[in-house]
Amino acid sequence: MNRAWRSLWLLLVAPALASAHDCWMEADEYHVPEGAKVVVHLNLGESLTHEEEKPFEKERTERFELRLQNDVRDLLAGTSEGAKPLFTDMLPGSGPFLFSMVRGSTVIELEQAKFDEYLAHESITLPQHPAKHMERERYWRFIKLLGRSGEDTETDLHHRFTGM
């Protein structure tokens, strides 16, 4: 394959393949001492194997919140575009915390054969449908991270409704 074709292939196929990866938040520590900073990263990879840390993208993020025992903080407006890590700060007091993020809809478009490979890789079975030249999928990512600060563990935070 010559250089021009290889470049064109990467431009067309690489974004679709990258969008099929898993995306998750990961903390440097999930149990931090009271008063210590919590550091949260947004990772991209497969099977929770980290391949890349993603920067914060306001345009693609519909919600970014920190939930504490009796408080919900909107982190969307206060997080800088391109921030890596997503969050670095101390939490007020002791207790469990829950970060939640909604990454906006993404549409991928793949040729039928690549789409079938993608479905097989994700173990997705669809009802029979007529074959098309191109297939589309639209999806959102709903990402959560649960941890705790200090020794206080009594909570129902992990059962709370987040709208996701």
C-alpha positions in Angstrom: 0.0 0.0 0.0 1.6 3.3 -1.0 1.9 6.2 1.4 -1.1 8.2 0.1 -3.5 5.3 0.3 -2.2 4.4 3.8 -2.7 8.0 5.0 -6.2 8.0 3.5 -7.1 4.7 5.1 -5.9 6.0 8.5 -8.0 9.1 8.2 -11.1 7.2 7.3 -10.8 4.1 9.5 -8.8 5.1 12.5 -11.5 7.4 14.0 -14.1 4.7 13.7 -11.9 2.1 15.3 -10.9 4.5 18.1 -14.5 5.3 18.9 -15.2 1.6 19.5 -12.8 1.6 22.4 -13.9 1.6 26.0 -13.8 4.9 27.9 -13.6 5.1 31.7 -12.6 7.3 34.6 -9.8 6.1 36.8 -8.5 7.5 40.1 -4.9 7.4 41.2 -6.4 6.1 44.5 -9.9 5.1 45.2 -9.5 5.3 49.0 -7.8 8.6 49.9 -7.0 9.9 53.3 -9.3 12.7 54.5 -7.9 16.0 53.2 -5.8 14.4 50.4 -6.3 15.3 46.8 -8.3 13.0 44.5 -6.9 12.7 41.0 -9.2 11.4 38.3 -8.2 10.6 34.7 -10.3 9.8 31.6 -8.9 6.7 29.9 -9.4 5.1 26.6 -8.5 1.5 25.8 -9.9 -2.0 25.5 -10.8 -4.5 28.2 -9.7 -1.8 30.8 -6.2 -1.9 29.4 -5.1 1.8 29.3 -4.0 2.9 25.9 -4.4 6.7 26.1 -5.5 9.4 28.6 -8.1 11.6 27.0 -8.3 15.3 27.7 -11.5 17.0 28.9 -13.7 18.1 25.9 -16.5 20.4 26.8 -18.2 20.1 23.4 -18.5 16.3 23.8 -19.4 16.3 27.5 -23.1 16.8 28.5 -22.6 16.3 32.2 -19.7 16.0 34.7 -20.7 15.9 38.3 -19.2 15.0 41.7 -21.7 13.5 44.2 -21.0 13.5 47.9 -23.2 12.2 50.7 -25.4 15.4 50.8 -24.2 17.4 47.8 -24.0 17.3 44.0 -21.4 19.5 42.4 -21.5 20.5 38.7 -17.9 20.2 37.5 -18.7 20.9 33.8 -18.3 24.7 33.9 -15.2 24.7 36.1 -13.2 22.1 34.2 -10.8 23.5 31.7 -10.9 22.5 28.1 -8.1 19.9 27.5 -7.6 19.2 31.2 -5.5 16.1 32.0 -6.3 14.8 34.5 -10.0 15.6 34.6 -10.0 16.4 38.3 -7.4 17.2 40.9 -8.6 18.6 44.2 -9.4 17.8 47.9 -12.8 16.8 48.9 -14.6 18.4 51.8 -14.7 16.0 54.7 -14.8 12.2 54.9 -17.1 9.8 53.0 -17.8 8.2 49.7 -17.7 10.1 46.5 -19.1 9.4 43.0 -18.0 11.1 39.8 -20.3 10.8 36.9 -19.9 11.9 33.3 -22.1 11.8 30.2 -20.2 12.0 27.0 -22.4 13.2 24.2 -23.7 11.2 21.3 -21.2 9.9 18.8 -22.1 8.5 15.4 -19.8 6.0 13.7 -20.3 4.9 10.1 -18.6 1.7 8.9 -18.7 -0.4 5.8 -20.9 -3.5 6.3 -17.9 -5.9 6.8 -16.2 -3.7 9.3 -19.5 -3.1 11.1 -20.1 -6.9 11.4 -16.5 -7.3 12.8 -17.3 -4.5 15.3 -20.6 -6.2 16.4 -18.8 -9.6 16.8 -16.0 -8.0 18.9 -18.6 -6.3 21.2 -20.7 -9.6 21.3 -23.7 -7.7 19.9 -26.4 -9.7 18.1 -28.9 -7.9 15.9 -32.0 -9.3 14.3 -31.6 -10.1 10.6 -31.8 -7.0 8.5 -31.1 -6.3 4.8 -27.4 -5.8 4.1 -26.3 -2.2 3.4 -23.2 -0.7 2.0 -22.7 1.4 5.1 -23.9 0.9 8.7 -24.3 3.6 11.4 -24.4 3.5 15.1 -25.1 6.3 17.5 -24.1 6.0 21.2 -23.5 7.9 24.4 -21.0 7.0 27.1 -22.2 7.0 30.8 -19.2 6.9 33.0 -19.0 6.6 36.8 -16.2 6.3 39.4 -16.9 5.5 43.0 -14.4 5.9 45.8 -14.1 7.3 49.4 -12.2 9.9 51.4 -11.3 9.1 55.0 -12.8 6.2 56.9 -16.5 6.9 56.7 -18.2 4.2 54.7 -21.9 4.4 55.6 -23.8 5.6 52.6 -26.3 4.7 49.9 -24.3 6.8 47.4 -23.7 3.8 45.1 -27.5 3.3 44.9 -28.4 6.9 44.1 -30.2 7.8 40.9 -27.9 9.8 38.6 -30.2 10.0 35.5 -27.9 7.7 33.5 
